[in-house]
């Protein structure tokens, strides 16, 4: 194994000089840096990060805990975090809470044991106003950036989020502008701040258009394709009339739309469908889905900037980013009041 001292001997400099070059110290000449970095590559020297961490008490590690990497939204955010941190010389540990409080706490404690310098978290949804593990993070003075809107139990931490309420209102306004007045809403979990914000946007657009919201048109739909399929079957058996469906996320919308298409409902001729998130599948679905494009990769980059502010000792600062409505083939003016398949 090649050691730092071996590189120093080959370069004719002290081990300290090689160490300073690897840290990109400003008082080493460009020529010397280039020569030593070339030798490092040629000799295959790999720095001992663990030893460096013991000396400096800095591990150059960050952690991110996500509900699931099977969700394309979270997978894209993880990629954005990893790319941004790598450019700055940091590594990222990725873990999944599987949307379970116990799993989240286990992941957090594992990250703390690895001495990560900061945590990026998509919190597990809770209706409770407090969570012990988040209280512990606050007492430790842990550097934490919440990815998405904050719930009461994590409201003291810095966060980066999309303006979900405004974006959801824009989606509803699009349907209203097409002439829809009976818009079913497939809602996410009531414990999810993002789902609540999207519901608020739906209601806000109705208020602004002076259209009463019919609560019989609001259905609980969870957050997965399977949840959307179940909600669609419930819709098909309801007597309530509707000409459009707006879903809290793309997975719900795709699950619902697929089930409706299999039941003979034509989209958008009989029924318009709108999602939220703009996952890759939405563009290439059987009927390309009108949806809201969230700047997922950019959100990750902003989250890294927020984390570096925390490391510099700067205070928490919420960043709210705009999202954009993407109009595709799944929405059109209503042709009749009651869609095919609804009875």
Secondary structure, DSSP 8 states (H G I E B T S, - for coil): ---HHHHHHHHTS-HHHHHHHHTT-TTS-HHHHHHHHHHHHHHT----HHHHHHHHS---EEEEEES-TTSHHHHHHHHHHHHHHHHTT-EEEEEE-TT-HHHHHHHHHHHHHTT-S-EEE-----SSS--HHHHHHHHHT--EEEES---GGGTTSEEEEE-HHHHHHHHHHHHHHHT---EEEEE--TT-HHHHHHHHHHHHHHHHTT----GGGEEE--SSHHHHHHHHHHHHH-----SEEEESSHHHHHHHHHHHHHTT--TTTT-EEE-SB--HHHHTSSS--BEEE--HHHHHHHHHHHHHHHHTT-----EEE--EEE--TT----SSSS-TT--
